[in-house]
Every structure is written in structure tokens, then in C-alpha cells.
């Protein structure tokens, strides 16, 4: 996993003065200081138009939705340039979803289009050069290919079936006082570290494990093990939907039909029953390609494998057989050797926000701005301003998620985007994780020391266990040594016959933070506490375990030992990391304690109902211990709306236009709300 992190690098804009009827000029060289441009998708350019031409574009988009590709934008200057290219078509980057179209337009995402053309005559750079000088165009960028934040060539280390069966035969409690009896928990130092796994050997007398150097979820589990109302979108390889540890916690789109090739729920994506495959543009999630690494499934297992089922391993927020955990939405942006693109990744981000996810789990990004150029190529973005300028589509999509995921009436208003910091040994994190609105995660070993490969410093927000194979090289091979200090989680059976195995990297530290955030929001849902995304991010940082005291002295490791057969250790000066591993190591127990004392109390929302339509709410969501209460509803003016309570659901029907006051009561608690009935806005069903 110690390979460079690539990203959706955007080309610099070029200045040209020719008129639209001239030949397209040859583009200039990239501007100094910009990141090396990764390979663009041939024959595609991403364009953001100015808002004042949106009415014209709406007519073009309507033509696209009718089934025929749009071969004109309707904008004269743009069409003159595109006529010169020949053989082009336009399509909106983000398909129309009537439920979210209003906020999509408020964010300006309806203005992003992909222009496809025959590139035999003109290159992507030449087309960008001409489009960029048009007044109707805000941005014109390549559709860049992106790669994983982990090496697809380095496969997971499988846990053998023999080792799994041996551990399954052990007594139910694998550790004295363990909360869960899952037999592999004893190997998950990242979840529960009692300090005994790496206590020293004859070959390595120095202890490399500290009790408590984990994510502190054992105590947190006493308060919550996860809640199915919290959805985590995994932007990665496809998640193995049938894995027995994950199947119960896979998100299901109840308004879609499995296997359907139709968009039954009208969200712009056909057959998206458990997420969407943005590589193949279909609802079929895949994980069994010969070149898949199993990474998406491994990440999902850290977050949401089922706990307490007497088999396999534990996760941070996977719940139990009797109390379901958080849900995993598979947003597939890698498949086998097929990588994603800037367009597919931003579509996945918006899809996640629009379909209920509140956490983005992202093990991908750009090479950091201080990466060693000899080893990693030209460094990536130097600062946030440069990233925002050269990657505007990505910035727009992440802004949309952080502001529009969640709900003002739920545990979080907004979303939390979690990224791996990078595996380049560099002293800055890579973008987009280094951006202020994202959570960039550095990796640690089982003794709180920085993992040998981790990025750190500027842009790094927090740390989490990521494994450190080179550091634990002296311990040798063997599953009972935690496969020399890596992270154990679920894998597809085509990658591991046992269904489990080991990986390492900041891409493994990343899901530990996603899982703790999911657990914290689960507890907020159970306690009926509400937070903004900004508030919750700050709570995450404030409750982290300080680890600077462990960044002292010297750490020795065997860099690439397994790959190159090295025997002499490399020296790592830990003082270089002091104050540069973010707020500290993520701490689930302290986060849940703070959740109980923070935020505001959730209350029953005001209802906006279309005339002759209805809205359904579940009252128990807004009352503490609400699942066990009986409810009564009173509406002041029942000529405007009426209400019925059935099977725990409150349905309010709009009878005539107007507003009225209402209240809902249970067990001596009363919450007031307003009901507004009105016609649908502008004929499109948007309220």
C-alpha cells in the first residue's frame, strides 16, 4: 500500500486569442507549481457554465433525458467551438433527482456538463484551451483518471482457513471480560489493545504495544454498537454484499427494484438497490474481478461487520444480531484494473448525499505537495487555494456533501468526509483530505507511534490505527502476531478462502475514523441529540487521545523488508512528528461521552405537505426511548390537514392550502410543530 496516491488532477487553463472559426491552437506547457497532470480520459471535457445560461441548458438537458443525446448546447459561442471539433454530445454530470433538484441548483451543480467528442482531430487540452476563453464558461477541465490510495498490486494477506477454524474452536470468551465472543477479536489490536500482542521476542526484545493504543471502542460499545439510521458511503472497490459478517448491514434502497434496468425511484440511477457502480454505470456492485484487492470489503468490515455473533471478528459500529448496526452504501469507483475518473467520483459523492449517507469513506486522493519527487513523481497540490482553483468540480461536490447530507431534523445536519492522508512518508497530507472541510487521517502502530509510511503535518486532522508491517518485521510471520502488525478485517472469498485477512496503510486508518464517527452519530440518534457537521468534526478532534508523548526518540523499521529482503533497519526520528499527527488518536469512548453532553435536543419537525398529498414521519425518532411510547396528535385546524397513527408511523394528509399549529404527545412529553399545505412548486414536484 506504499504506492503514490493519485487523484483527479486538473489541467491549468490556457490563454488563446483566436476566433471560433480558426483552427484550435496548440496548448502551452503546464504552468509552474501545478501538480503533474494524470492521464485524462480521451474525448471528454468537464465544463461548468455560467449561471446566466442555465435556462438554455435546461432545454438541452430535457432533450438528453428524452433519450436522444444533446448535440447542441444552445449557446451560440459554445456551439461554434464544438462545431469545429465535430461529433460531440453533452450530458449533465449530475442526473436530475426531483427530490434534490432544488438544492442541486442552489449549489450550482446543475451547471456542470461533460462534453464528449471525437479526439482524432483535437486533443482534450486543445478543446479546453478554446472553451476556457468563452465568457459563458466558468471552468473547463479534463475528466482525469484517478487511482487508489493503496497499491492494487499488493494484495491482502489472507487469514488461512486452518487458523480461523482453530480460533473458532476456542472457548466463547477469547479474552477475560471481553464484551463480545467473536474469536478473531483477540487479533484485533486496533479495536481492543490490551498491550500483550507485541510485548517483545528474543529477536525483538523491545515491546511495541501499549494497552489502550486502539480506538477505545470497548468502553464505547457499552453505550452503543451502532444504529441502522446512520449510513456510511464507501467510495472504493465494490463491497462484498453477501459476506456473512456484512450482509445484515448493507444499505438497501427500498424504492428501487433489485436487478432492474429501470430507474424505478427516479433518482437518476437505474437498479441502485445497494449503491451504484460508477465504473460500469450500473446498479450491479462487483467485488470478484481477478484484479480486485478486496479493499472495499476490508474497509467495510472495519466499520460495520456484525459483532457478538460468535464467529469472525468485530467492527466499530456493526451492531449485533439483535441490535442492527450502521449501514454500508457501496459507491463503487474502482473495479479490477478499471480505475475511476473525476466525473465518476464526484457523482458518487453527490449520490451519497442525496440517498441518505452522512459519512464518506474515501481511500483515494492526490499525491501530497511535499512527496519525494524521485519516488512519487511530481508532487500534488501545494495548498488549499491551489486545489480549489484547479479542482473546482471536486470542491463543489465535497461542499455539496458537507452542507446537504444529513437533515436539520436528524442527528447531523451536513456530512463528514473522511480521507486517507497518504502513504508517501511525506510531511503534508494529500488533497482533498487536507482541505479544511475534510477529515484527513494519519496512521499509527500498536504503541501510538506514527506508522512508518504515513503522511503527517499540514492538513492532517487526526490519527488512527493503520498497521505497520515494516515496524513489526522482527516478529516474523504468523496470524497470532497480527500478521506482523497489520489490520485484520473481512475480505471477499475470492481473495481469502476464510473470508478474512490483513491490510495496512492510511487507507486502513481512514475507516477507523469513519467507524468512530458512525458510532458517535449512532449514539446521537439514540440519545436524540442533534449536531451540525462543523460541530461534530470539532467534537471528534477535541475528544481524541493525545499521542505527542509517544513521538519521542527513535523508531527503527525495515522499509520494504518483505519486498526487498532487507536486513538493516531504517532510523525514523519521532520528534519530526511531534504536533503533526493531527488532534491525536481517535477515541470512541470520549466521543460518545461528549455526544451525550453536546448538541441540541432533536424535536419533531415542521411539515410541508403538497395539496392532496401526504407526509409520513416516525415520531419515535424525536422522543427519548421513543420506541416504547404511545403517541397522540392534535391538529388545531383539521380542515387544512388530518393525521393518522398506525404501526408507529404518523401520516399527515394535506386537505387545503394554508398553515396550522399541531402537537404530538407521549408519556407526558409534548412537542409542537407547524403544518403547511401548498401546491407543488413550478410543476416539478419540488416543495
C-alpha atoms as one frame of an Amber mdcrd trajectory, in Angstrom:
protein
   0.000   0.000   0.000   3.038   2.259  -0.010   2.499   3.482  -3.536   1.747
   7.013  -4.641  -1.678   8.476  -4.232  -3.009   9.745  -7.482  -6.010  11.898
  -7.939  -8.280  13.858 -10.128  -5.565  16.345 -11.174  -6.959  19.211 -13.233
  -5.175  20.866 -16.162  -4.121  24.507 -16.000  -6.154  26.913 -18.096  -4.553
  28.280 -21.247  -4.812  31.715 -22.889  -5.527  31.986 -26.612  -6.793  34.773
 -28.812  -8.054  33.071 -31.971 -11.685  33.399 -33.039 -14.077  30.444 -33.074
 -13.727  29.791 -36.791  -9.919  29.406 -36.635  -8.029  26.170 -36.138  -7.630
  25.276 -32.479  -4.172  26.355 -31.236  -1.580  24.067 -29.709  -1.772  24.288
 -25.896   1.079  25.731 -23.874   3.070  23.810 -21.276   1.564  23.325 -17.783
   2.100  26.305 -15.514   4.918  26.033 -12.908   3.788  24.974  -9.463   0.787
  22.950 -10.583   0.592  19.208  -9.860   1.617  16.754 -12.534  -1.404  16.069
 -14.678  -2.559  12.470 -14.510  -3.895  10.870 -17.661  -7.128  12.417 -18.968
  -9.997  10.389 -20.371  -9.791  10.694 -24.142 -12.506  12.709 -25.824 -14.110
  14.136 -22.671 -14.039  17.594 -21.130 -15.865  18.737 -17.992 -17.405  22.188
 -18.310 -19.111  24.420 -15.776 -21.233  27.072 -17.440 -22.142  30.484 -16.068
 -25.461  30.634 -14.237 -26.983  33.142 -16.663 -27.184  30.468 -19.389 -28.939
  27.927 -17.162 -32.303  28.352 -18.909 -30.712  27.445 -22.231 -29.007  24.450
 -20.656 -32.272  23.270 -19.126 -33.693  22.846 -22.603 -30.603  20.876 -23.617
 -30.862  18.691 -20.514 -34.534  17.980 -21.215 -33.534  16.743 -24.659 -30.915
  14.450 -23.077 -33.480  12.970 -20.700 -35.810  12.238 -23.606 -33.360   9.571
 -24.790 -31.618  11.404 -27.650 -28.123  12.767 -26.849 -27.849  16.533 -26.978
 -25.719  17.597 -29.939 -26.036  21.325 -29.258 -25.739  23.320 -26.055 -27.958
  26.081 -27.404 -25.242  28.610 -26.514 -24.022  30.160 -29.770 -20.366  30.725
 -28.851 -20.036  27.268 -27.325 -21.651  25.563 -30.288 -19.318  27.397 -32.693
 -16.325  25.892 -30.928 -17.891  22.457 -30.672 -18.922  22.504 -34.343 -15.255
  22.928 -35.135 -14.468  19.788 -33.114 -17.242  17.719 -34.677 -19.115  14.666
 -33.466 -19.825  15.859 -29.940 -22.610  15.447 -27.401 -23.380  16.973 -23.995
 -24.708  15.449 -20.805 -25.254  16.833 -17.337 -22.663  15.435 -14.903 -25.235
  15.040 -12.127 -28.523  13.495 -13.288 -31.810  15.045 -12.221 -33.303  13.784
  -8.968 -36.583  15.616  -8.389 -36.231  15.168  -4.616 -32.973  17.145  -4.510
 -33.030  19.253  -7.677 -33.727  22.491  -5.845 -30.625  22.261  -3.659 -28.603
  20.942  -6.607 -29.364  24.182  -8.413 -28.633  26.275  -5.338 -25.172  24.677
  -5.261 -24.668  25.277  -8.996 -24.091  21.592  -9.709 -26.675  21.667 -12.498
 -24.202  23.821 -14.447 -21.586  21.047 -14.758 -21.655  19.156 -18.083 -19.470
  16.579 -19.766 -18.694  17.264 -23.426 -17.823  14.129 -25.408 -16.129  14.440
 -28.792 -14.088  12.568 -31.375 -10.497  13.153 -30.285  -8.853  12.043 -33.525
  -8.531  15.638 -34.697  -8.173  17.644 -31.479  -6.840  16.747 -28.057  -8.513
  17.289 -24.712  -6.042  20.092 -23.963  -6.839  21.881 -27.233 -10.571  21.748
 -26.598 -10.093  23.007 -23.025  -7.947  25.860 -24.309 -10.686  27.186 -26.563
 -13.638  26.627 -24.216 -11.826  28.321 -21.338 -11.772  31.675 -23.115 -15.555
  31.823 -23.621 -17.472  34.150 -21.333 -20.262  31.590 -20.870 -17.818  29.051
 -19.416 -16.651  29.234 -15.794 -14.343  26.215 -15.927 -13.181  23.672 -18.498
 -11.199  20.736 -17.145 -10.124  17.256 -18.201 -12.000  14.246 -16.892  -8.952
  12.780 -15.136  -8.394   9.140 -14.284  -7.951   8.514 -10.571  -6.246   5.703
  -8.700  -6.476   4.105  -5.302  -4.657   5.278  -2.172  -3.277   1.750  -1.979
  -1.398  -0.444  -4.431  -3.614  -2.755  -6.451  -0.513  -4.913  -6.956  -0.074
  -5.597  -3.241  -2.819  -7.996  -2.286  -4.201  -8.584   1.180  -2.571 -11.264
   3.315  -5.322 -13.881   3.773  -6.071 -15.464   7.129  -5.881 -19.185   6.486
  -8.938 -21.346   6.957  -6.961 -23.543   9.352  -6.149 -20.597  11.615  -9.757
 -19.424  11.524 -11.060 -22.887  12.442  -8.549 -23.177  15.283  -9.672 -19.851
  16.723 -13.346 -20.734  16.239 -12.822 -23.790  18.430 -11.643 -21.726  21.352
 -13.981 -21.010  24.234 -16.613 -18.316  23.710 -14.703 -15.591  25.554 -11.400
 -15.001  23.789 -10.271 -12.555  26.470 -11.217 -12.264  30.102 -14.014  -9.721
  30.367 -14.373  -9.289  26.616 -17.710  -7.751  25.661 -18.053  -9.876  22.514
 -17.180 -13.512  21.938 -16.109 -13.158  18.300 -12.970 -15.351  18.177 -10.885
 -13.047  15.955 -11.267 -10.107  18.337  -8.154 -11.374  20.113  -6.162 -10.480
  16.967  -7.729  -7.033  16.521  -5.284  -4.855  18.460  -6.741  -1.903  16.551
 -10.125  -2.475  18.234  -9.088  -3.678  21.706  -5.385  -3.409  22.535  -4.529
  -4.971  25.912  -0.808  -4.500  25.310   0.020  -8.205  25.120   0.300  -8.842
  21.372   3.688  -7.186  20.754   5.432  -7.434  24.118   8.832  -8.451  22.792
  10.552 -11.542  21.444  14.068 -12.919  21.541  14.671 -11.355  18.147  12.956
  -8.114  19.169  13.152  -7.550  22.954  11.612  -4.061  22.744   7.867  -4.021
  23.418   5.923  -2.462  20.563   2.441  -2.482  22.068   0.707  -0.289  24.652
  -2.567  -1.127  26.355  -5.246   1.247  25.105  -3.437   2.174  21.881  -6.595
   1.444  19.901  -9.785   3.356  19.051 -11.236   2.824  22.556 -14.410   1.204
  21.310 -14.664  -1.475  24.025 -15.987   1.015  26.576 -17.969   2.853  23.899
 -19.805  -0.376  22.996 -21.473  -0.258  26.405 -23.348   2.827  25.207 -23.879
   1.956  21.541 -22.831  -0.629  18.980 -24.278   1.241  16.011 -27.640   2.300
  14.626 -29.157   1.466  11.207 -30.275   5.054  10.668 -26.622   6.008  10.064
 -25.344   5.293   6.540 -21.669   5.228   5.536 -20.864   5.524   1.818 -17.754
   3.505   0.920 -16.150   5.033  -2.194 -13.790   2.217  -3.127 -13.820  -1.157
  -4.823 -17.201  -2.817  -4.542 -18.189  -4.208  -1.150 -18.926  -7.954  -0.983
 -22.662  -7.691  -0.340 -23.044 -11.377   0.548 -20.285 -11.679   3.141 -21.926
 -13.206   6.254 -20.371 -10.555   8.507 -21.657  -7.704   6.320 -24.893  -8.812
   4.651 -27.136  -7.655   7.513 -25.592  -4.177   7.448 -25.729  -3.440   3.717
 -27.871  -0.428   2.856 -30.958  -1.142   0.754 -32.751   1.396  -1.389 -36.340
   0.460  -0.544 -37.706   2.419  -3.505 -35.657   0.503  -6.078 -36.082  -2.981
  -7.562 -33.111  -5.342  -7.409 -31.782  -6.294 -10.838 -33.947  -3.709 -12.572
 -32.560  -1.782 -15.508 -35.102   0.987 -14.917 -34.777   3.968 -12.618 -37.775
   2.998 -10.509 -37.324   5.648  -7.813 -36.455   8.486 -10.197 -33.130   9.386
  -8.582 -31.234   9.248 -11.873 -29.659   5.812 -11.315 -31.231   2.559 -12.516
 -31.209  -0.503 -10.273 -29.278   1.101  -7.405 -30.533  -1.305  -4.769 -27.408
  -1.343  -2.545 -25.498   1.580  -4.020 -24.133   2.110  -7.501 -21.250   1.006
  -9.693 -19.918   4.270 -11.117 -17.265   2.415 -13.134 -19.752   0.462 -15.255
 -22.641   2.935 -14.782 -24.975   0.263 -13.429 -26.574  -0.897 -10.215 -24.510
  -4.116 -10.197 -21.837  -3.939  -7.468 -18.836  -6.206  -8.189 -16.010  -7.489
  -5.988 -14.794 -10.683  -7.654 -12.620  -9.459 -10.522  -9.276 -11.271 -10.732
  -7.511  -7.940 -10.175  -9.653  -6.756  -7.245  -7.807  -6.482  -3.935 -10.830
  -6.814  -1.632 -10.134  -3.340  -0.255 -13.742  -2.131  -0.286 -14.830  -5.192
   1.697 -11.901  -4.807   4.118 -12.835  -1.180   4.777 -16.496  -2.093   5.282
 -15.555  -4.785   7.814 -13.678  -2.283   9.994 -16.785  -0.096  10.078 -19.734
  -2.482  10.136 -19.052  -6.232  10.494 -21.643  -7.746  12.851 -20.438  -8.044
  16.463 -21.334 -10.694  19.006 -22.325 -13.414  16.550 -19.756 -15.903  17.927
 -17.899 -16.031  14.638 -15.356 -13.981  12.787 -14.374 -10.561  14.063 -15.704
  -7.294  15.475 -16.179  -3.869  13.944 -16.583  -0.410  15.407 -20.259   0.197
  14.610 -21.665  -3.061  13.189 -24.225  -3.671  15.906 -25.206  -7.182  16.999
 -27.621  -9.825  15.669 -30.358  -8.397  17.890 -29.435  -4.708  17.527 -28.506
  -3.853  13.899 -25.563  -1.579  13.261 -24.811   1.188  10.774 -25.451   0.631
   7.085 -22.842   0.427   4.308 -23.678   2.018   0.942 -21.315   0.716  -1.751
 -20.370   3.547  -4.112 -18.012   1.677  -6.418 -15.371   3.814  -8.135 -12.774
   1.062  -8.770 -13.235  -2.362 -10.370 -10.380  -4.720 -11.195  -7.880  -2.802
 -13.318 -10.516  -0.198 -14.180  -9.984   2.960 -12.218 -12.407   5.748 -11.604
 -12.450   9.226 -13.060 -13.024  12.677 -11.696 -16.592  12.527 -13.015 -17.425
   9.131 -11.511 -16.004  10.067  -8.106 -17.928  13.344  -7.801 -21.102  11.606
  -8.949 -20.560   9.085  -6.152 -20.135  11.890  -3.613 -23.373  13.586  -4.610
 -25.211  10.266  -4.867 -24.204   9.505  -1.277 -25.574  12.817  -0.003 -28.829
  12.534  -1.936 -29.544   8.969  -0.846 -29.054   9.233   2.900 -25.339   8.755
   3.649 -23.838  11.080   6.267 -20.238   9.803   6.144 -17.926   9.454   3.131
 -15.204   6.795   3.456 -12.515   7.692   0.885  -9.257   5.769   0.490  -8.129
   7.822  -2.501  -6.729  11.262  -3.208  -3.779  13.130  -4.682  -0.073  12.756
  -4.048   0.849  15.250  -1.314   2.540  18.543  -2.100   5.750  17.507  -0.320
   6.065  13.932  -1.621   9.552  12.841  -2.690   9.531  13.589  -6.424  12.108
  10.893  -7.218   9.908   8.179  -5.750   6.393   9.552  -6.191   6.654  11.795
  -9.249   5.735  15.473  -9.363   4.155  16.497  -6.018   0.462  17.310  -5.794
  -1.334  20.464  -4.721   0.716  22.779  -2.530  -2.204  24.305  -0.614  -5.978
  24.501  -0.396  -6.222  27.556  -2.627  -4.427  25.743  -5.442  -6.629  22.672
  -5.044  -9.812  24.777  -5.104  -8.620  26.626  -8.216  -7.528  23.570 -10.205
 -10.079  21.021  -8.979 -13.318  23.055  -8.895 -15.672  20.159  -9.660 -14.280
  18.116  -6.781 -14.507  21.125  -4.468 -18.138  21.728  -5.497 -19.094  18.084
  -4.892 -17.489  17.852  -1.449 -19.027  21.189  -0.454 -22.396  19.804  -1.509
 -21.931  16.715   0.663 -20.726  18.571   3.751 -23.648  21.007   3.554 -26.501
  18.845   2.224 -26.070  15.349   3.653 -27.995  14.553   6.807 -31.005  16.538
   7.956 -31.831  19.517  10.184 -34.178  17.120  11.981 -31.745  14.213  12.435
 -28.557  13.595  14.437 -26.442  15.596  11.969 -27.137  18.437   9.576 -24.463
  18.037   6.903 -21.956  15.279   6.246 -18.466  14.185   7.324 -15.976  13.395
   4.520 -13.096  11.165   5.728  -9.950  10.674   3.613  -6.636   8.832   3.933
  -3.738  11.278   4.403  -1.383   9.345   2.103   1.349   6.703   2.309   4.329
   8.661   0.978   6.310   9.296   4.195   5.615  12.999   3.452   5.184  15.853
   5.921   1.882  17.073   4.450  -1.390  15.297   3.753  -2.700  14.929   0.224
  -5.803  16.655  -1.080  -8.749  16.602  -0.970  -8.432  15.243   2.580  -6.139
  18.119   3.548  -8.911  20.630   2.765 -10.454  22.338   5.769 -13.885  20.729
   5.338 -12.482  17.157   5.201 -11.061  14.813   7.850  -7.586  13.614   6.797
  -6.368  10.561   8.737  -2.766   9.601   9.532  -1.829   6.057  10.597  -0.352
   4.734  13.846   1.083   1.448  15.124   0.026  -0.528  18.237   2.175   1.671
  20.506   0.796   5.050  19.345   3.901   5.755  17.248   3.388   7.083  13.722
   3.265   4.320  11.113   6.468   4.351   9.117   4.767   5.182   5.806   2.174
   7.703   6.954   1.821  11.259   5.708   1.595  13.775   8.547   1.898  17.516
   9.159  -0.063  20.126   7.214  -3.663  19.158   6.524  -3.587  16.142   8.868
  -6.601  16.286  11.199  -6.489  13.086  13.297  -4.793   9.677  13.603  -5.986
   6.066  13.842  -4.520   2.542  13.749  -3.394   1.641  10.238  -0.921  -1.210
  10.732   2.868  -1.103  10.326   4.310  -4.251   8.801   7.841  -2.859   8.393
   7.985  -1.844  12.069   6.925  -5.305  13.275   9.186  -7.150  10.824  11.261
  -8.608  13.705   8.208 -10.501  14.904   8.148 -12.572  11.740   5.158 -14.127
  10.021   2.147 -15.563  11.781  -1.507 -14.714  12.322  -1.221 -14.874  16.094
   1.246 -11.977  15.837  -1.387  -9.961  13.996   0.359 -10.772  10.694   3.201
  -8.588  11.935   1.083  -5.649  12.952  -1.433  -5.162  10.123  -5.202  -4.649
  10.380  -7.455  -7.728  10.257 -10.850  -7.402   8.578 -13.290  -9.019   6.144
 -12.359  -9.988   2.570 -14.271 -11.487  -0.359 -13.862 -15.250  -0.607 -12.146
 -14.985  -3.980  -9.363 -13.052  -2.203  -9.285 -15.116   1.017 -10.738 -18.604
   1.415 -11.517 -17.848   5.062 -13.214 -14.514   4.272 -10.709 -12.590   6.419
  -7.234 -11.129   6.021  -4.762  -8.339   6.708  -4.037  -4.949   5.106  -2.211
  -1.791   6.179  -1.970   1.890   5.242  -3.634   5.220   5.876  -6.428   3.700
   3.791  -6.902   1.349   6.771  -6.628   4.139   9.354  -9.320   6.024   7.440
 -12.204   3.550   8.106 -11.372   3.536  11.827 -12.272   7.231  11.904 -15.301
   6.679   9.660 -16.410   3.914  12.022 -15.969   6.016  15.155 -17.867   8.910
  13.543 -20.626   6.440  12.637 -20.699   5.117  16.203 -20.847   8.650  17.609
 -23.733   9.575  15.312 -25.477   6.313  16.205 -25.321   7.311  19.848 -26.558
  10.811  18.959 -29.540   9.219  17.189 -30.252   7.032  20.210 -29.945   9.988
  22.605 -31.942  12.260  20.256 -29.067  14.754  20.073 -28.566  16.977  17.025
 -25.301  18.464  15.689 -24.143  20.424  12.678 -21.343  18.834  10.648 -18.923
  21.535  11.849 -19.847  20.884  15.479 -19.368  17.152  15.122 -15.977  17.442
  13.409 -14.748  19.670  16.211 -16.103  17.192  18.777 -14.187  14.411  17.002
 -10.933  16.351  17.247 -11.494  17.588  20.794 -12.051  14.081  22.158  -9.001
  12.465  20.520  -6.317  10.829  22.687  -3.124  12.956  22.842  -0.211  10.978
  21.392   2.623  13.521  21.185   4.265  11.977  24.238   4.940   8.859  22.156
   6.589  10.839  19.340   9.954  10.894  21.087  13.266   9.188  20.480  13.991
   6.903  17.555  11.933   4.232  15.841  13.621   1.564  13.724  11.898  -0.224
  10.893  12.587  -2.406   7.891  11.251  -0.479   4.948  10.144  -2.814   2.153
  11.603  -5.718   4.132   9.200  -8.262   2.698   9.579  -6.962  -0.827  13.345
  -6.484  -0.950  14.778  -8.831   1.667  16.401  -6.063   3.709  18.103  -6.899
   6.999  19.355  -3.496   8.177  16.778  -1.234   9.864  15.982   2.339   8.856
  16.014   5.056  11.509  12.920   7.206  11.981  13.205  10.352  14.133   9.919
  10.524  16.013  10.466  14.130  17.096   9.779  15.123  13.474   6.176  14.007
  14.068   5.554  15.869  17.320   2.457  18.038  16.952   1.955  16.849  13.376
  -0.335  13.819  13.737  -3.484  15.883  13.950  -5.527  16.254  17.130  -4.402
  12.823  18.371  -5.748   9.288  18.045  -9.490   8.917  17.518 -11.244   7.931
  20.763 -14.733   6.397  20.552 -15.381   6.377  24.308 -14.600  10.057  24.770
 -16.555  10.991  21.650 -19.691   9.219  22.894 -19.337  10.842  26.311 -19.185
  14.248  24.622 -22.154  13.445  22.381 -24.310  12.812  25.451 -23.491  16.300
  26.736 -23.392  18.217  23.454 -25.561  19.345  20.590 -29.231  20.188  20.932
 -32.307  18.073  21.581 -33.991  16.746  18.437 -37.601  17.882  18.070 -40.470
  16.919  15.821 -40.118  18.880  12.551 -42.449  21.297  10.865 -44.240  19.552
   7.988 -44.638  20.862   4.434 -47.278  18.913   2.524 -48.400  19.128  -1.117
 -52.090  19.735  -1.598 -53.917  16.379  -1.742 -50.652  14.674  -0.815 -49.261
  13.360   2.462 -46.075  13.183   4.523 -45.087  10.331   6.841 -42.850  10.636
   9.904 -41.787   8.225  12.648 -42.441  10.014  15.981 -40.186   7.686  17.976
 -37.141   9.300  16.327 -37.768  12.532  18.248 -38.557  11.214  21.741 -36.042
   9.610  24.067 -36.869   5.904  24.378 -39.484   6.705  21.739 -39.792   3.113
  20.521 -41.605   2.214  23.736 -44.051   5.129  23.855 -47.644   5.642  22.709
 -48.442   8.872  20.862 -51.392  11.226  20.443 -51.614  14.026  17.859 -53.699
  17.190  17.875 -54.145  19.486  14.857 -55.719  22.876  15.516 -57.413  23.235
  12.105 -58.389  19.864  10.676 -59.843  21.486   7.574 -56.233  22.066   6.458
 -54.749  18.668   7.391 -55.626  15.427   9.139 -53.384  12.886  10.849 -53.395
   9.122  11.420 -51.106   6.993  13.607 -50.517   3.405  12.545 -47.668   0.923
  13.141 -45.518   3.616  14.713 -45.892   5.979  11.760 -47.637   9.358  11.683
 -49.171  10.230   8.313 -50.434  13.773   7.758 -52.580  14.497   4.686 -52.984
  17.960   3.171 -56.609  18.956   2.505 -56.440  22.641   1.545 -53.798  25.330
   1.257 -52.867  27.056   4.496 -50.996  26.624   7.773 -51.976  25.314  11.172
 -50.388  24.545  14.511 -50.148  20.942  15.780 -48.669  18.981  18.666 -47.621
  15.409  19.407 -47.516  13.968  22.928 -46.219  10.835  24.664 -45.520   9.937
  28.293 -46.079  13.488  29.497 -43.851  14.995  26.812 -45.360  17.350  24.227
 -43.680  18.735  21.112 -45.240  21.442  18.965 -44.879  21.813  15.208 -46.477
  23.604  12.272 -48.160  22.125   9.211 -48.094  23.986   5.894 -50.086  22.750
   2.911 -49.335  24.195  -0.511 -49.283  23.341  -4.177 -46.125  21.835  -5.668
 -43.727  24.481  -6.918 -43.301  25.151 -10.681 -44.917  21.918 -11.768 -41.909
  19.744 -10.992 -42.927  18.416  -7.606 -40.309  20.415  -5.701 -41.545  21.960
  -2.493
